[in-house]
């Protein structure tokens, strides 16, 4: 069967004139071009502006508080006397949440990705994957509420000494929040591997588990690792759930049953409070935000680097 | 204990029907394969030859909706019987694919991975050397065994894949158009290799290239629309095809 012959258009010829595109049209062209260009540049501009504000306001902060005592001080009491501006307690609070939620979410996320990709039937996958993505769309304040209402009492059931607000419940709830990200990105990395690679594994007398662990996971390692780092970066930036679940008590140490405060939770606390603009307390917001920003930015850069550098040629 | 002579068949299929869902890809096919013989499966695209080939090491298990009627026996055992372990089968029935598909690993690990996960505890270095020597790749890669396999040329990669297959010491090697992605020179090398390997193994290869079937195979099976039209010694089949369809196919009336 041959394709349908194209019939010649009734008006097959026209005169090509230099002035056929009116000046009116070329004006619209240039307006549209500039609109698109401005939109494109605005993203860069906004980012630059935020960094600029953070830098300027932090500069004000560091002219009053020594950088060294900010970075390495172990007391964080900017809101009451005696004032102390050591960021380490809330930095540790953030890290506790990030590390514990990663420890919980990474193994589960990878297992979900492997299951979806290698074990689940097509029909199961087509139902389960959208559900997983819904999980990612639940507002974080809902997660925070669930942590207070259900997770924390659960923890206190097993550990009566646990505080009502504790780092563990914050970690668990953040783990649930980043799980879809890890599972979904890892699944994408696995799905991108060519079928021929799986076949090579099975044809060598390998079981499913051997193909997954010996061939597929190493081959997809760059994408999977990148998903971990993006998830950790997300956990560091997560605010609402940890503010609700983990409390507001900046503390050094790693007691997961105790109330802590993360950098993001501190920012919420000060932003909602009645701290006067221009005071040192107010300026701590920007210094802390700068630390947060540098942390997530460098993690995102590392993720990008790993994805490129570790990519296995296939 | 019987000695496996070259005349004894290793793989047998009888009244084989293969389905994808409701579509029947292979209809009532029966034949036997013996050690020391290269058999070529030829036929137009979509005639079911790849499906047939892949059912011999149960690679079709991964295709949803695949179904089989009749039996395939490997060394006297029904490989689709419940309880028969497909992993154990694939360790003995190797496969070489259309496109070279080395593991994203070093040349060395490409050879040793399969044997290791199947209980090989011997000298890995010796295994790698002997496998690569058999495919004529040793002298080319002996100085870069730990370099990624993807740095090899396409032809070298395909020979590595064959080396990986024979490192498992299989009894049967299935080849799915092993030369279709290679340049003429590499094709010639792989063909030479197949002739060399047939002394030790039973080889079943799918090919689109009738000249290739003529050059390397002892037996030729011609398939058309899922049925096995003719199965005879290669020379006889090419010189004096019996079936009308075979005649037409060989003379290029369709294909």
Contacts between the chains, C-beta under 8 A, distances in Angstrom:
chain1	res1	chain2	res2	distance
A	121	B	64	7.2
A	122	B	64	6.2
A	194	B	101	7.5
A	196	B	97	6.0
A	196	B	99	5.9
A	196	B	101	3.9
A	197	B	101	6.2
A	197	B	103	7.2
A	197	B	104	7.5
A	198	B	62	7.7
A	199	B	59	6.5
A	199	B	95	7.7
A	199	B	97	6.4
A	199	B	101	6.9
A	200	B	97	7.0
A	200	B	101	4.4
A	200	B	102	7.4
A	200	B	103	6.3
A	200	B	161	7.4
A	201	B	103	7.5
A	202	B	59	6.7
A	202	B	62	7.3
A	202	B	90	6.3
A	203	B	57	6.5
A	203	B	59	6.7
A	203	B	90	5.8
A	203	B	94	6.7
A	203	B	95	4.0
A	203	B	97	7.6
A	203	B	165	7.7
A	204	B	90	7.2
A	204	B	91	7.7
A	204	B	94	7.9
A	204	B	113	6.6
A	204	B	114	3.4
A	204	B	117	7.6
A	204	B	164	6.9
A	204	B	165	7.9
A	204	B	168	6.6
A	205	B	87	5.7
A	205	B	88	7.3
A	205	B	90	4.6
A	205	B	91	3.1
A	205	B	92	7.8
A	205	B	114	5.9
A	205	B	117	7.2
A	205	B	118	5.1
A	205	B	168	6.4
A	206	B	87	7.0
A	206	B	90	7.9
A	206	B	114	7.1
A	206	B	117	5.7
A	207	B	87	5.3
A	210	B	117	5.1
A	214	B	113	6.4
A	214	B	117	6.8
A	215	B	103	5.8
A	215	B	104	7.9
A	215	B	113	8.0
A	218	B	104	7.2
A	218	B	105	7.7
A	219	B	103	7.8
A	219	B	104	4.8
A	312	B	104	4.1
A	313	B	104	6.9
A	313	B	148	7.1
A	313	B	150	4.8
A	314	B	104	5.6
A	314	B	150	7.4
